[in-house]
Amino acid sequence: MLIQDLVVGLEFHLNTNLRDSLTIRPEVTSAFLMDFAPLTLPMTLLLRPLKKRFLFHFYGTKQTNRPDKPEWFFTQVLTWIRDHEKFVVQWIQPVLNKLGMHHISAKSELMRGLLQVVVEKLHSELPHLQYDDALFSHMVDETLGFDRELRESFSYPSTQPSVIGVLTQAQVFVKWIHMEKKYASEKMDSMLSSETAWLPLGSSELDEMRVSECGETFLTLLLTMTERYTGLPQPGHRLQFLELQLELLDDFRVRLLQLLHEETSDPLSSRLPAILNTIHYLASVLQEWGGLTHFLHLQYYKSQFEKVDTLSHGDGVPPPSGAPDLEGLQGTVFDDTLDLLLRMKTDLLGQLCDTVQLDVIARSREYRKDRYPLSTLWYAMPSPKDLVNPSVTPSACPMLQVLAAKLHQLQELLSVPLFSEAWRKMADHLCQFIYEEVILQNCFNEGGAMQLQYDITRNLFPLFGQFTHKPDAHFTLVKEACVLLNLPRGSALLLRDTLRLCLTYDTNEDVKEADVLADVGIHRLTADKALALASALVVLSSTAEDGEIEVRISVGDHAGGNESLVKQVSGLQVCGGDDRIGALTRKVSHGDQLKVGQLSVRCLFTPCHTSGHICYYVESAGHAPAVFTGDTLFIAGCGRFFEGTPDQMYKALVETLSELPDETRVFCGHEYTVQNLKFAQHVEPNNQDIKDKMSWAQMKRSKTEPTVPSTIGQEKKINPFVRVLEPQVQNHAGQSDPIATMGFIRREKDNFKG
């Protein structure tokens, strides 16, 4: 009966034309209430008792009015909404609909009316709570939770005023941002100093990403922050939170760099792998987040704000009216952060691979210039066909053993995607190393060529076969070189002559070098490299007193024939800076002077490619001086850092060789001129001296003429490794230190395909 009377009274008030005059204009006690449209008179009368109860319990000296318990009044309001929701929908909404007031939602009116008392309460409390970080932070969390509950559980319209407006007033919002940053920094301090920070969260069998506790905690921190500010109505406020997140990401990255600088142990046994996993995981998550609607909107708003700022300073041209603005849809808000993280990931992965590579190289010294216990060399090996059970070359065992152990260790330490990238990088480096330092630096007879192929196909390939079904695809250079080394003599002669014909006569359209090489299974080696190998495979004969000597030769090593020369020439002196040099009779050091006929020779110690590398500076009356640089300085390039560091190569090139007179002729150990100049152009695309040198080198190659010698003066103009002090080279490397620049461009050159 009472409900029926209420409905009749409600219909009477709404059915009269006095609705506007009967609307109660409440006294505005807060500026935020200006956003609230006045309630209808019936709803105002219905809510009056609830508002009185709210004022009684949550103001004054009542025990329920506690600053540290804002959840009490939030919960009370939510309870009232829940208790009265069914009533207003069942009894009041039909009356509104009957009178044609479909645009008014009784449920929304109920929530809006109760929300006004909450806004007034927050507005009165927050100014006092700003001086207590704990109370302020708790109030913000409860306010956000209340707003989220309203929208998710009761479908409060987003077009209506909300409690968030109190949090976004200037003074409160600045305090909020400051608190978020403070607590986030404290959380980062805590998680990075934890003893379990770098332990994986799950087992390696279940967690392919090897997610560390620290990485997951940091991402949870960012995700929680995102959830807190997602509901902010103004893009400007959300962008300020985004800037805070980007600042925290950069701070986290810098802290990781600081931790890495503290590491002094072997990278594989340090925190480096765990930090690398964390960086990779963080980058992959940011790439996913960048495509979410929330962050795409922020990217668009950010670009629009930047454009407005540019136009306001008169630096830009506004787009034509009616033209779609698509610039804000390009990229993501995390692009700059991702660039830094991915570069850091590449550097750390390169450090790990370099560490393994150096260990493998250190164990390969004997294999590179192989000696059996009875001093059997590559060019004097018995054929494996003569052996009952062919086996791996003994000196290859230490190299293969450490390679297998390090690969297994990396597989245990790195996430699956990172390890996949690591073993591929190592395979590429190892292929280049074997090709340049074993195949190109040794002499092979038939037995040596067959033994090398056996070592590669039956021992090296299986190590990588556990990661791929086609390991040979990652060792194309070595595989094809072995094919050439094992060609029959007649096939080698025919290949050599045909390639010479193709390279000499460019107009010959009947025979192409690519087709010639494809006929013998060669697809990766260039015609120049294949010609060098095929030419060296010609069987040379000489007659000695005890009969005919037949030797099959590959590309000659710098000192590969020392023993034979010493035997043939009585009293021959062999000078060098490394005890590993065959038939060494005099070990020299930096500054030693030698006299060869009328030539004056000064020894320059330039360790890096090898630990005992010596360059020889030669002077003779009436002639320009010359320097023989071996594998330290090439035309437009330098040797790999097999047994040294970027610092050593810097001292060798910049502090030693560059100090020689500019007219000094440079005779290097290998002719990689065109390929080196391609890389030099990559580093300095606007260097005209490099462009001119490239044109000259290509012209010389077309005439099958050598590009050696160069001069020290020319190298100062075209060689990026000599020019590491130049701003252009440092800018390319993103470094300001010449030694760091040296290390960066050497690693880049190692992977350069040109």
C-alpha positions, 0 to 999 in steps of 0.5 A: 500500500505504501509503495502504491502511494509512493508511485502515485505521488511520484507520478503526480509530481512528474506529470505536472508542468512544475518539474523545473520549479520543483527541482531542488537546487542544492547548496554547492559546497564543492566546485566539483558539484558544478558538474552534477546536474540537479536531481529530480525532486522525487529522487532528491526526496528519496535520497535525503535519508541516506545522505543524512545517515552518511553525514552522521556516520562519516563526518565529525567525531564518530568512530566510523569517520576515520581517515585511514578507513576510506573503504568504510564509506565507499562500501556503505555507498556501494551497499546502498546502491546494491540494496536500492537498485532493484527498487528504483528499476522495478517501481520508479523507472516504469513511471518515468517511461510511462510519462515519456521520460525514457532519457532518464535512468532511475538507476543512474539518478540513484548512483549520481545522487549518492556520488555527490556525497562521496565527492564532497567527502573526498574533497574535504579529506584529500587536502589534509591527507596530502601530508601523510603519504600512507593515508594519501596512497590508501585513499587514492587506491580505494577511490580508484577501486570504488570508481571501478566497482561502480562501472563494472558492477553497476554500469555507471555511465562514463558520460556522468561525473565521477569521483576521479575528478577529485583525484585529477585536480592539479594539486592532488594529481601532482601529489598522486604522480609523485607518490606513484614514482616514489613507491615504484622506485622503492619497489625497484630498489627492493626487487633488484636487491633481493637474493632471488631477483635473478632466479627463474620463476619456473623450471626450464622445461615449462618456462621457455622465456626463463622469466626472472623474478625481478623481470616479472615483478617489474612488469607487474608494477607497470601493469598495476600502474596502467590499470590505475590510470586507464580510467582517467577521462582526460588524455592529458592525465593519462599521458603524464602517467605514460611518461612516468612509465617510460621514465621508470623503464629507462631507470630500470634499464640504467640500473641493469647496466650498472649491475652489469658494470659490477660484474667481473667474473666470466659472463656465463657464470655471472648475472649477465644471462639472467639480465639478458633474459629479463631484457628480452622478456621485457622487450617482447611484452612491450611490443605486445603492449604497444599494439593494445588499444589503450596505448594506441590511443595514447600514441595518437594523443601524444602525436597530436599534443606534439603537433599542436606544440610545434604549430604554436611555436611556428615550426610546423605547417598545418595539414590541409583541411579535410585531410586525414591525419595518419601520422599519429597512427605510426609507431607505438609509445614504446618505440624509443624504449624498445630501440634501447632495450633491443640494442642492449640485448644485441650487445649482451648477446654479442658479449656472450657469443664473443666469450664462447668464441674466444674460448673456442679460438683459444682451443683451436691454435694447434688445429689452425696449423695442425701438428700431430705428435709426429709433426704431421702437417695439413699438407702431409696428412695420410688419407682417411681412406687408408685408415680402418676407422677414420677419426677426428683430428686429435687437435680438434678435440679440445676445440669441439669439446669446449664448443659442445660444453658452452653450447649446452651451458648457453642452452641451460641459461638462455630463453629459447628465442635467445638461445636460437639466436645465439647458436645461429650467431655462433655458427656464422662466426665459427664458419667465417673463422674456420674459413679464414683461419684454417682453410685460407691459412693452411696448405692441404694435400689430398689427405688433409683436405679429406680429413678437414671435410671429415672433421667438419661434416662428421664432428662439427655439424652434429654439434649443431644438428641437435638445434636444426635439421640442416646444420650445414646450411649455417656453414655454407662457406666452409662446406663449399670450400671443402667441396673445392678442396676435394675436387679431382685435379682435372676438375680443379684445372677445368674450373680454374680455367673457366672461371678465369675466362668468365672474370677476364671477359665480361662480354662472354654471355655463353658462360657465366661464373654462377653457372660454372660454380653451380655445376660443382655445387658452389652457390655461396662462394664468390667467383674470386674466392672460388678461383683462388681455391681452385688455382691452389688445388693444382698439383705442383711437381718438382724433382728432387735428388730422391725422386718426385715430390707431389704436394696439393696446396690450399691458400698459403699461410703467412708462415706455413712453409717455414720448415720447408724453406729452412731445410732447403736454404742453409743458414736461413734466419726466421724472425717473428714475435710468437713462439708458435711460428714454425722454425723460429730462430730469432724472437723479436719485440717492439722496437728491435732493428733488423738489417736485410741487405740495404733495407732497415727494418723496425719491428712494431708489436701490434698484438690483437689478431694474435697475441704475438703479432709483429708489423715490419716497418722497412726503409730504404734509400731512394724509396718510400718507406713500407710497412708489412702489416700482416693481419693487423691492418688491411686496406679499409679494414683490420683483422679480427680480435682473435687473441686481443681486445678493442683497446689493443687494436686501437693502440696498434692502428691509431697509436702505432701505425697511424704515427708512421709517415703518410707516404708509407706504403701498406702491404697487408696479409690479405686482399679484402679491399672491395668487401672492406670498402663496402663496410666503410661506406656503410659506416660513412655513407657520405665519405667521398674518399671512400667512394673514390677508392671503391671506384678505383678498386673495382676498376683494378679488380675488373683488370685482375690487378691487385689493389695492394699496396695502400698508404698510411695517408689513404687509410686515415681517410677511408679506414673506419677502424683507423678513423675511430676518433672521427665524429662520423664513425662514433655517431654511427656506433652510438659511442663517444669513446674511440675504444668502444667505437672500435669494439662496436664496428668490429662486431658489426663487421663480423656480421656484415653481409654487404 
